[in-house]
Amino acid sequence: MRTQQFFDHHGVASNPFAEEDAQTDRVFKSRCVEVRHPAWDKVFGDPADPATSLVFGEKGAGKTAMRLQIADAIEKHNHASTTGQGGESRLWVIEYDDFNPLLDRFADRLPARKQRDPSRVLAEWKLWDHMDCVLSLAVTDLVDHVLGAETPRGPTANVLHAGDARAKLDRSQKRDLLVLAACYDDSHTEPPVERWQRLRRALRFTSWAGWKWAAIGVLVTIVVAGLLYWSKDAAWLSGPWPYLAVAAGWLPWIYKWCDRQILAAAIRRRVRVIRRDATALRRQLMGLTHADLANQPMPVHRRTDDRYELFAKLQGVLRTLGSTGVVVLVDRIDEPHLTGGRVEHMRDFVWSMLDNKFLKQPGVGVKLLLPAELHEHLAREDRDFHQRARLDKQNVIPSLDWTGEALLDLANARLAACAAEGRTPQLRDLIDPAVSDARVLDALRSLRTPRHMFKFLFRMLTTHCTGHTDGDPSYRVSPETFEAVLAVYSREQASVDRGLGLA
């Protein structure tokens, strides 16, 4: 008996339980994104005043689904704000969830003896490295929007018209954006200097004074050459004065070149999570005057102070462009190859982010969706850690639990999403009435997470269909099949949990 034949009988157009990962689940993205966990309100909060939340959940509990739902809700909020229905309170979303490229670049900057040991690599990772990552993601996306890229790198929730930056930003904010782009723009679509020059032209940021010393050097050279030609006295070339005059004319430019090269080298050395070419960076900085860079924060030290100031400048630019808040979505901590799913490695990587100053920046909401195993380590930390993190202020969800009733509602919502027109299938319609409602709820409760429920229901329906022929179909799962599949799946999952150290 074909599985689709079974579903057709119940008015289900496609299998609602085939996908297990929200990242690739079309049913979830297109039709079930509004089906939310009971803790949704505490996690999402008020978009007019974004706040930090820490969510701990086991694998398959729906952390990635919640991240996608947050991004979708913000996209709708931004759309309402853009069309004048929600006031001027758009949010800028930063999806901080693809760590492998960042960690690879970071590891490449460490000595060879440390690169081979993940624990030593992660021990070197600090809060300012996280801040560099967040700044890089935000700035790259912002520059894409300002340049009018067809497919910006960041989330679709972010809204910005290409001409807004030129029209709304004042000169100091344009300067801030150019400095941020020089330090953090990580686009690979074109050479960095060309992209930076395009950004400068798009902003109409004119800085002829940036080339003043070069113009003076050229002018002095022309004057000396003109005097030599006019005097027609080659004896001048045997003396030191022409050469000293040309050297004096170019000395300020040489000083500026050396100063920018030193600054570029320092930025390249301290920003360890993205690749920066010191020569290209120096060429970008040469387009700015000393006055433009005077007393400006630069990421040239191993500390967070400069990064906080740069983040404040980014917020100022975004605020002028209509985004009054920033939301940072942190997910998939257990997936980078350097963490390898090991709790100790995940802790070393993420613990530096648990800093109250970072998590409570005005206008910034950091949504940390973390593996459940990390919650057990919180209680083991000392008083200094808890004083720094101030978790009592961070909207902590200790466990992303699902009740049997919530899972049943989720299963019914997915069936309804895949239903044929005019049909309203329910999970109970697929299972023999001999299996009581209480038993179904108890079974779903034992599965704990949506992913386990999807796997179990998919296996149960497949087992049922393969036990019958097309000529002699059965359209209800028998109690024997229900119990047998549940017992086998539960044993397998218990074995997996023991292997992962979760049981």
matplotlib code that plots the C-alpha trace (Angstrom):
import matplotlib.pyplot as plt

x = [0.0, 1.4, 1.8, 0.2, -2.8, -3.3, -3.0, -5.3, -8.0, -7.7, -7.6, -3.9, -2.1, 1.5, 3.3, 3.4, 6.0, 8.7, 10.9, 12.8, 14.8, 13.0, 15.8, 14.6, 11.0, 8.7, 5.6, 6.8, 8.1, 5.1, 2.1, 3.0, 5.3, 2.5, 2.3, 4.5, 5.8, 3.9, 7.0, 6.9, 5.7, 8.6, 11.2, 10.0, 9.0, 8.0, 9.5, 9.3, 11.8, 13.8, 15.1, 17.5, 16.3, 18.2, 16.5, 17.8, 16.4, 17.4, 18.0, 14.8, 12.9, 12.3, 15.2, 15.8, 12.1, 11.8, 14.7, 12.9, 9.6, 11.3, 12.8, 9.4, 7.6, 10.1, 9.8, 6.0, 6.6, 9.0, 6.6, 3.8, 6.2, 7.3, 3.7, 2.9, 0.8, 3.2, 5.0, 8.7, 10.1, 11.7, 14.3, 17.6, 18.1, 21.5, 21.5, 24.6, 24.4, 27.0, 30.1, 32.4, 33.9, 34.4, 36.1, 38.2, 39.6, 40.1, 42.0, 44.2, 45.5, 46.7, 50.1, 50.2, 50.5, 47.1, 45.3, 45.3, 43.5, 39.9, 39.9, 43.0, 41.4, 38.2, 40.1, 41.5, 38.0, 36.9, 33.8, 35.4, 35.7, 31.9, 31.4, 33.6, 31.5, 28.2, 29.6, 30.8, 27.5, 25.6, 27.9, 28.1, 24.4, 24.0, 26.5, 24.7, 21.5, 23.1, 24.7, 21.4, 22.5, 19.9, 20.4, 21.7, 23.6, 21.5, 17.9, 14.9, 13.5, 15.9, 14.4, 16.4, 16.1, 19.4, 19.0, 18.1, 21.7, 22.7, 19.6, 19.3, 22.8, 24.9, 28.6, 29.8, 27.5, 28.6, 32.2, 31.2, 29.7, 32.8, 35.0, 32.8, 32.9, 36.7, 37.0, 34.2, 32.7, 33.2, 31.6, 33.4, 31.4, 34.1, 37.5, 37.3, 38.8, 36.4, 33.4, 34.5, 34.9, 31.4, 30.1, 31.8, 30.3, 26.9, 27.0, 28.4, 31.1, 33.6, 36.9, 39.3, 41.3, 42.2, 44.4, 45.8, 49.3, 49.6, 48.6, 51.2, 53.8, 52.9, 52.8, 56.3, 57.7, 56.2, 57.6, 61.1, 61.0, 59.7, 62.5, 65.1, 63.7, 63.3, 66.8, 68.3, 71.1, 71.9, 74.4, 71.4, 71.0, 74.5, 73.4, 71.1, 68.5, 66.2, 66.0, 65.5, 62.7, 60.9, 61.4, 60.0, 57.0, 56.3, 57.1, 53.6, 52.2, 54.8, 54.0, 50.3, 51.0, 53.0, 50.4, 47.6, 49.7, 50.4, 46.7, 45.7, 48.2, 46.8, 43.2, 44.1, 46.0, 43.2, 40.1, 40.7, 37.4, 37.5, 40.2, 41.6, 44.3, 46.4, 47.3, 43.6, 42.7, 45.4, 44.1, 40.6, 41.9, 44.0, 40.7, 40.0, 41.7, 43.4, 40.4, 38.0, 39.9, 40.9, 39.6, 37.6, 37.4, 39.2, 39.4, 43.2, 43.2, 42.3, 39.4, 35.6, 35.6, 36.3, 33.8, 31.0, 31.7, 31.7, 28.4, 26.9, 28.0, 26.3, 23.1, 23.2, 23.4, 20.6, 18.4, 18.7, 17.8, 14.6, 15.7, 15.3, 16.4, 18.7, 18.0, 20.8, 19.7, 22.3, 21.6, 23.2, 26.0, 26.4, 27.0, 30.5, 33.2, 35.4, 32.8, 31.9, 28.8, 30.9, 29.4, 32.8, 33.6, 30.2, 30.6, 34.0, 32.6, 29.5, 30.2, 32.0, 28.8, 27.0, 28.0, 25.4, 27.0, 26.8, 23.3, 21.8, 22.9, 20.2, 18.1, 19.6, 17.9, 20.1, 18.2, 20.4, 19.0, 21.3, 21.6, 19.9, 23.2, 24.6, 22.0, 23.4, 26.8, 25.3, 24.8, 28.5, 29.8, 31.2, 29.8, 31.9, 30.4, 26.8, 27.6, 28.9, 26.1, 23.2, 21.0, 18.2, 17.7, 17.9, 14.5, 15.9, 13.8, 15.5, 13.9, 11.9, 9.5, 6.6, 3.5, 1.6, -1.2, 1.1, 2.6, -0.8, -1.9, 1.4, 0.7, -2.9, -1.7, 0.7, -2.0, -4.3, -1.5, -1.1, -4.8, -6.7, -9.2, -12.2, -10.7, -9.8, -7.8, -6.8, -4.2, -6.9, -8.4, -5.2, -5.1, -7.5, -10.0, -8.8, -5.8, -7.3, -6.9, -5.0, -2.6, -1.9, -1.2, 1.0, 3.0, 3.5, 4.6, 7.2, 8.7, 9.3, 10.2, 8.6, 11.5, 11.0, 7.3, 7.8, 10.2, 7.9, 4.8, 6.6, 7.9, 4.5, 2.7, 5.3, 5.3, 1.5, 1.4, 4.0, 2.0, -1.0, -1.5, -3.1, -5.9, -6.6, -5.9, -6.3, -6.8, -6.3, -3.1, -3.7, -2.9, -0.3, 1.5, 1.3, 2.7, 5.4, 6.8, 6.7, 8.6, 11.3, 11.7, 11.9, 14.6, 16.6, 16.3, 17.3, 20.4, 21.3, 20.8, 23.1, 25.7, 25.5, 25.6, 22.1, 20.5]
y = [0.0, 3.3, 6.0, 8.6, 6.4, 6.4, 10.2, 10.7, 8.7, 11.2, 14.3, 15.0, 16.2, 15.6, 13.9, 16.5, 14.5, 13.9, 16.8, 17.0, 20.2, 23.6, 25.1, 22.9, 22.3, 23.8, 22.9, 24.9, 27.9, 28.3, 27.2, 26.5, 29.4, 30.8, 27.6, 28.7, 27.3, 28.4, 30.4, 32.5, 35.8, 35.8, 35.0, 37.5, 40.3, 43.8, 44.8, 48.4, 47.7, 44.6, 42.6, 39.8, 36.2, 33.0, 29.8, 26.3, 23.4, 19.9, 18.8, 18.9, 21.0, 23.8, 26.3, 26.8, 27.0, 29.7, 31.6, 31.5, 32.5, 35.5, 36.6, 36.2, 38.2, 41.0, 41.0, 41.5, 44.1, 46.0, 45.7, 47.2, 50.0, 50.7, 51.0, 53.4, 50.9, 50.3, 53.6, 54.2, 51.2, 48.9, 46.4, 45.3, 41.6, 40.0, 36.2, 34.9, 31.2, 30.2, 29.8, 27.6, 30.2, 32.6, 29.9, 28.7, 32.2, 32.7, 29.4, 30.4, 33.4, 31.3, 29.5, 26.1, 24.3, 25.7, 25.2, 21.4, 21.5, 22.8, 23.4, 25.7, 27.5, 28.1, 29.2, 32.1, 33.2, 36.3, 38.6, 41.1, 38.3, 37.7, 41.5, 41.6, 38.8, 40.6, 43.9, 42.2, 40.6, 43.8, 46.1, 43.7, 43.5, 47.3, 48.1, 45.6, 47.6, 51.0, 49.8, 48.4, 44.7, 42.5, 39.8, 41.3, 38.8, 39.3, 38.4, 39.4, 41.2, 44.1, 47.0, 49.9, 51.8, 52.4, 56.2, 56.6, 56.7, 59.5, 61.5, 61.0, 60.6, 63.6, 63.8, 62.4, 59.4, 58.8, 58.9, 56.4, 54.0, 54.3, 53.5, 50.5, 49.3, 49.5, 47.5, 45.0, 44.7, 41.0, 40.9, 38.7, 39.9, 42.4, 43.7, 45.5, 48.8, 49.0, 48.2, 50.8, 53.5, 52.6, 53.1, 56.4, 57.6, 56.2, 58.3, 61.3, 61.6, 64.0, 64.4, 66.3, 67.2, 63.5, 64.0, 67.4, 66.2, 64.2, 67.3, 69.3, 66.7, 66.7, 70.5, 70.8, 68.3, 70.2, 73.5, 72.2, 70.5, 73.8, 75.8, 73.4, 73.6, 77.4, 78.0, 75.6, 75.1, 71.4, 72.2, 72.4, 68.7, 68.2, 70.0, 68.7, 71.4, 70.1, 66.7, 68.2, 70.4, 67.4, 65.3, 68.0, 68.3, 64.6, 64.2, 64.8, 62.3, 59.7, 60.3, 59.8, 56.7, 55.2, 56.1, 54.5, 51.4, 51.0, 51.5, 49.0, 46.4, 46.8, 46.4, 43.3, 41.9, 42.5, 41.6, 37.9, 36.5, 38.0, 38.2, 41.7, 42.7, 45.4, 47.0, 47.3, 48.6, 51.2, 52.4, 52.8, 54.7, 57.0, 58.5, 59.9, 62.9, 63.0, 65.0, 62.3, 59.7, 61.8, 60.3, 57.7, 54.2, 51.6, 47.8, 47.9, 46.6, 43.3, 44.8, 45.4, 49.2, 50.1, 47.6, 49.0, 52.4, 51.1, 49.3, 52.5, 54.2, 51.5, 51.9, 55.6, 55.0, 52.5, 54.7, 57.6, 55.1, 54.0, 51.0, 51.9, 48.6, 45.6, 42.0, 39.4, 35.8, 33.3, 29.6, 26.3, 26.6, 22.8, 22.5, 24.1, 21.4, 22.9, 22.5, 19.0, 18.9, 18.7, 20.6, 21.9, 23.3, 24.9, 26.4, 27.8, 29.3, 30.9, 31.8, 35.0, 36.3, 36.0, 39.5, 41.9, 44.9, 43.1, 41.6, 44.8, 47.3, 49.9, 49.1, 45.7, 42.3, 39.2, 36.0, 33.1, 29.7, 27.3, 23.5, 22.2, 20.7, 24.2, 25.0, 22.4, 24.2, 27.5, 26.3, 25.2, 28.7, 30.9, 34.1, 36.3, 34.7, 35.3, 38.8, 39.5, 37.7, 38.9, 36.1, 37.3, 40.1, 38.1, 36.4, 32.9, 29.9, 27.0, 24.3, 24.4, 21.7, 20.5, 18.9, 16.0, 18.4, 21.0, 18.3, 17.0, 20.5, 20.8, 17.5, 18.6, 22.0, 20.3, 17.9, 20.9, 22.7, 19.8, 19.1, 19.0, 21.7, 21.4, 18.7, 19.0, 15.9, 15.2, 12.9, 10.9, 10.1, 8.2, 6.0, 3.3, 4.3, 1.4, 3.5, 5.9, 9.7, 9.5, 6.9, 9.0, 12.0, 9.9, 8.6, 12.1, 13.4, 10.7, 11.8, 15.3, 17.2, 18.0, 16.3, 13.0, 13.2, 13.7, 10.8, 8.5, 9.4, 9.0, 5.6, 4.6, 5.5, 3.9, 0.7, 0.6, 1.1, -1.5, -4.0, -3.8, -4.1, -1.7, -4.3, -4.7, -1.3, -0.3, 3.4, 3.3, 2.5, -0.5, -0.5, -3.2, -1.2, 2.0, 0.3, -1.7, 1.3, 3.4, 0.8, 0.4, 4.1, 4.8, 2.2, 3.6, 7.1, 6.1, 4.4, 7.6, 9.7, 7.5, 7.8, 11.6, 11.6, 13.0, 10.1]
z = [0.0, -1.0, 1.7, -0.6, -1.1, 2.7, 2.8, -0.2, 1.7, 4.6, 2.4, 2.9, -0.3, 0.8, 3.7, 6.5, 8.6, 6.0, 7.0, 10.3, 10.0, 10.0, 7.8, 4.9, 5.9, 3.2, 5.1, 8.1, 6.1, 3.9, 6.0, 9.7, 10.6, 12.8, 14.9, 17.9, 21.1, 24.3, 25.4, 22.2, 23.8, 26.3, 23.7, 21.0, 23.3, 22.0, 18.7, 19.7, 22.5, 21.6, 24.6, 25.1, 25.6, 26.4, 25.3, 26.2, 24.2, 23.3, 19.7, 17.7, 20.3, 17.7, 18.3, 14.6, 13.9, 16.6, 14.9, 11.6, 13.3, 14.9, 11.5, 9.9, 12.6, 12.3, 8.5, 8.9, 11.5, 9.3, 6.3, 8.5, 9.6, 6.0, 4.8, 7.7, 9.7, 12.6, 13.1, 12.6, 14.6, 12.1, 13.3, 11.7, 11.9, 12.2, 11.8, 13.6, 13.0, 10.4, 12.5, 10.4, 8.1, 11.1, 13.2, 10.3, 9.7, 13.4, 13.7, 10.7, 12.7, 15.6, 15.9, 14.3, 17.6, 18.7, 15.4, 15.9, 19.2, 19.2, 22.9, 22.6, 19.6, 21.5, 24.6, 22.6, 21.4, 23.3, 23.4, 21.0, 18.4, 18.8, 18.4, 15.3, 13.8, 14.5, 13.2, 10.0, 9.3, 10.0, 8.0, 5.0, 4.8, 5.2, 2.5, 0.2, 0.7, 0.2, -3.0, -4.2, -4.4, -6.0, -3.4, -0.1, 2.1, 5.2, 6.1, 4.0, 7.0, 6.6, 4.7, 3.2, -0.1, -1.9, -2.0, 1.7, 3.0, 0.6, 1.5, 5.2, 6.6, 7.6, 6.8, 10.1, 9.7, 6.1, 7.5, 10.2, 7.6, 5.4, 8.4, 9.4, 5.8, 5.6, 8.8, 8.5, 5.1, 4.2, 0.7, -1.8, -4.9, -6.0, -4.9, -1.5, -2.7, -5.7, -3.5, -0.9, -3.6, -5.0, -1.5, -1.2, -4.5, -3.5, -0.3, -2.2, 0.4, -1.1, 0.6, -1.6, 1.5, 1.7, -1.3, -0.3, 0.6, -2.6, -4.6, -2.7, -3.5, -7.2, -7.3, -5.6, -8.1, -11.1, -9.7, -9.2, -12.7, -14.2, -12.6, -13.8, -17.3, -17.2, -15.9, -18.5, -15.9, -15.6, -12.8, -10.4, -10.6, -9.1, -5.9, -3.1, -3.2, -6.0, -4.3, -0.8, -2.1, -3.8, -0.7, 1.5, -0.7, -0.5, 3.2, 4.5, 2.0, 3.0, 6.7, 6.0, 3.9, 6.8, 9.4, 7.4, 6.7, 10.4, 11.2, 8.5, 9.8, 13.4, 12.2, 10.2, 13.2, 15.8, 13.6, 13.6, 12.2, 8.7, 6.1, 5.7, 3.2, 4.8, 1.4, 0.4, 3.8, 3.7, 0.3, 1.7, 4.7, 2.5, 1.2, 4.6, 6.2, 9.6, 10.9, 9.7, 11.7, 14.7, 18.0, 16.2, 17.7, 15.7, 16.4, 17.0, 20.6, 22.3, 24.1, 23.7, 24.3, 20.7, 19.5, 21.7, 20.3, 16.7, 17.4, 18.7, 15.5, 13.5, 15.5, 14.9, 11.1, 11.2, 13.4, 10.9, 8.1, 10.0, 12.0, 15.6, 17.0, 16.3, 16.9, 16.9, 16.3, 17.7, 16.7, 15.8, 18.4, 18.3, 14.6, 14.0, 13.4, 16.1, 18.8, 17.5, 19.6, 22.8, 25.7, 26.9, 23.5, 23.1, 26.5, 25.7, 22.5, 23.8, 27.4, 26.6, 25.1, 28.5, 29.5, 30.8, 29.1, 25.7, 26.2, 27.6, 25.0, 24.5, 21.4, 21.0, 21.5, 21.5, 21.1, 22.1, 21.2, 23.0, 23.4, 26.6, 27.8, 28.4, 31.0, 33.3, 33.3, 34.4, 38.0, 38.2, 37.4, 40.1, 41.6, 39.3, 36.2, 37.4, 38.4, 34.9, 33.1, 35.3, 33.9, 36.2, 33.7, 30.4, 30.0, 30.4, 29.2, 31.0, 28.8, 25.5, 26.7, 24.7, 26.3, 24.7, 24.0, 22.3, 20.1, 19.2, 18.1, 16.1, 14.3, 13.5, 12.3, 9.9, 8.6, 8.1, 6.2, 3.8, 3.5, 0.2, -0.4, 1.8, 4.1, 7.8, 8.7, 12.3, 13.7, 15.5, 12.1, 11.2, 14.3, 15.2, 18.0, 20.0, 20.8, 23.4, 23.3, 26.6, 25.2, 22.1, 24.4, 26.6, 23.6, 22.2, 25.6, 25.8, 22.5, 24.0, 20.8, 17.4, 15.6, 17.5, 16.9, 13.2, 13.0, 14.9, 12.9, 9.6, 10.7, 12.1, 8.9, 6.7, 8.7, 8.5, 4.8, 4.0, 6.0, 3.6, -0.2, -2.6, -3.1, 0.6, 2.1, 5.7, 6.5, 10.3, 12.2, 14.4, 18.1, 17.5, 14.9, 17.1, 20.2, 18.3, 16.4, 19.5, 21.6, 18.9, 18.3, 22.1, 22.6, 19.6, 20.9, 24.4, 23.0, 21.0, 24.2, 26.1, 23.4, 23.5, 27.3, 27.5, 29.4]

ax = plt.figure().add_subplot(projection="3d")
ax.plot(x, y, z, "-o")
ax.set_aspect("equal")
plt.show()
